[in-house]
Amino acid sequence: MKLKYITRTVAVGLFGVIALVGTQFFTTLKAVDQARESAILAWSKSNPGEADAVDRYRQCLRGPSEVPPNQAPVRPLTIAQCVEKIGSPSLVSAIEAADDSVEVPAPLRWL
C-alpha cells in the first residue's frame, strides 16, 4: 500500500514537472518569436534602403514555394545562414540581439 502511494506521488510530481517545463518552453519560443519580429520591423524602419532584405530573409526561411514531388528533401536553413545568403550582417545582429533579450525561466534554464 505504501509503495503504491509513493509511486503515484512520484508519477504525479513527474507529470507536473514535465507540464511546467513544456509550458515554459512554448511560452519562451513565443516570446523569442515576438522579439525577433519586432527587431526585424525596427531594423526595416531604420534601414529603409534595405527593406527588400526582410522579404528575401522571410522567403529564405520559408523555402521554395513549389517543390517537385520527386525532389529529395532539402535541409532547412538556419537564421544565420539565410541572412548570410541575402548579405545583410546588420540584420543578423539585430535578430541575435532580440533572441538574447528574452530571458529563459528558471526550470527551463536548468536543462
MODELLER restraints for C-alpha pairs under 7 A, 6 or more apart:
rsr = mdl.restraints
at = mdl.atoms
rsr.add(forms.Gaussian(group=physical.xy_distance, feature=features.Distance(at['CA:21:A'], at['CA:107:A']), mean=6.55, stdev=0.5))
rsr.add(forms.Gaussian(group=physical.xy_distance, feature=features.Distance(at['CA:21:A'], at['CA:108:A']), mean=5.71, stdev=0.5))
rsr.add(forms.Gaussian(group=physical.xy_distance, feature=features.Distance(at['CA:24:A'], at['CA:105:A']), mean=6.96, stdev=0.5))
rsr.add(forms.Gaussian(group=physical.xy_distance, feature=features.Distance(at['CA:24:A'], at['CA:108:A']), mean=6.70, stdev=0.5))
rsr.add(forms.Gaussian(group=physical.xy_distance, feature=features.Distance(at['CA:25:A'], at['CA:108:A']), mean=6.87, stdev=0.5))
rsr.add(forms.Gaussian(group=physical.xy_distance, feature=features.Distance(at['CA:28:A'], at['CA:104:A']), mean=6.53, stdev=0.5))
rsr.add(forms.Gaussian(group=physical.xy_distance, feature=features.Distance(at['CA:31:A'], at['CA:102:A']), mean=6.85, stdev=0.5))
rsr.add(forms.Gaussian(group=physical.xy_distance, feature=features.Distance(at['CA:32:A'], at['CA:99:A']), mean=5.69, stdev=0.5))
rsr.add(forms.Gaussian(group=physical.xy_distance, feature=features.Distance(at['CA:32:A'], at['CA:102:A']), mean=6.09, stdev=0.5))
rsr.add(forms.Gaussian(group=physical.xy_distance, feature=features.Distance(at['CA:35:A'], at['CA:98:A']), mean=5.42, stdev=0.5))
rsr.add(forms.Gaussian(group=physical.xy_distance, feature=features.Distance(at['CA:35:A'], at['CA:99:A']), mean=6.87, stdev=0.5))
rsr.add(forms.Gaussian(group=physical.xy_distance, feature=features.Distance(at['CA:36:A'], at['CA:95:A']), mean=5.59, stdev=0.5))
rsr.add(forms.Gaussian(group=physical.xy_distance, feature=features.Distance(at['CA:36:A'], at['CA:98:A']), mean=5.31, stdev=0.5))
rsr.add(forms.Gaussian(group=physical.xy_distance, feature=features.Distance(at['CA:36:A'], at['CA:99:A']), mean=6.38, stdev=0.5))
rsr.add(forms.Gaussian(group=physical.xy_distance, feature=features.Distance(at['CA:39:A'], at['CA:94:A']), mean=6.12, stdev=0.5))
rsr.add(forms.Gaussian(group=physical.xy_distance, feature=features.Distance(at['CA:39:A'], at['CA:95:A']), mean=6.21, stdev=0.5))
rsr.add(forms.Gaussian(group=physical.xy_distance, feature=features.Distance(at['CA:39:A'], at['CA:98:A']), mean=6.14, stdev=0.5))
rsr.add(forms.Gaussian(group=physical.xy_distance, feature=features.Distance(at['CA:40:A'], at['CA:95:A']), mean=6.79, stdev=0.5))
rsr.add(forms.Gaussian(group=physical.xy_distance, feature=features.Distance(at['CA:43:A'], at['CA:91:A']), mean=6.82, stdev=0.5))
rsr.add(forms.Gaussian(group=physical.xy_distance, feature=features.Distance(at['CA:44:A'], at['CA:50:A']), mean=7.00, stdev=0.5))
rsr.add(forms.Gaussian(group=physical.xy_distance, feature=features.Distance(at['CA:44:A'], at['CA:51:A']), mean=5.23, stdev=0.5))
rsr.add(forms.Gaussian(group=physical.xy_distance, feature=features.Distance(at['CA:53:A'], at['CA:86:A']), mean=6.70, stdev=0.5))
rsr.add(forms.Gaussian(group=physical.xy_distance, feature=features.Distance(at['CA:56:A'], at['CA:86:A']), mean=6.69, stdev=0.5))
rsr.add(forms.Gaussian(group=physical.xy_distance, feature=features.Distance(at['CA:57:A'], at['CA:82:A']), mean=6.05, stdev=0.5))
rsr.add(forms.Gaussian(group=physical.xy_distance, feature=features.Distance(at['CA:57:A'], at['CA:83:A']), mean=6.18, stdev=0.5))
rsr.add(forms.Gaussian(group=physical.xy_distance, feature=features.Distance(at['CA:57:A'], at['CA:86:A']), mean=6.68, stdev=0.5))
rsr.add(forms.Gaussian(group=physical.xy_distance, feature=features.Distance(at['CA:60:A'], at['CA:82:A']), mean=5.78, stdev=0.5))
rsr.add(forms.Gaussian(group=physical.xy_distance, feature=features.Distance(at['CA:61:A'], at['CA:77:A']), mean=6.58, stdev=0.5))
rsr.add(forms.Gaussian(group=physical.xy_distance, feature=features.Distance(at['CA:61:A'], at['CA:82:A']), mean=6.66, stdev=0.5))
rsr.add(forms.Gaussian(group=physical.xy_distance, feature=features.Distance(at['CA:80:A'], at['CA:92:A']), mean=6.36, stdev=0.5))
rsr.add(forms.Gaussian(group=physical.xy_distance, feature=features.Distance(at['CA:83:A'], at['CA:89:A']), mean=6.85, stdev=0.5))
rsr.add(forms.Gaussian(group=physical.xy_distance, feature=features.Distance(at['CA:83:A'], at['CA:92:A']), mean=6.00, stdev=0.5))
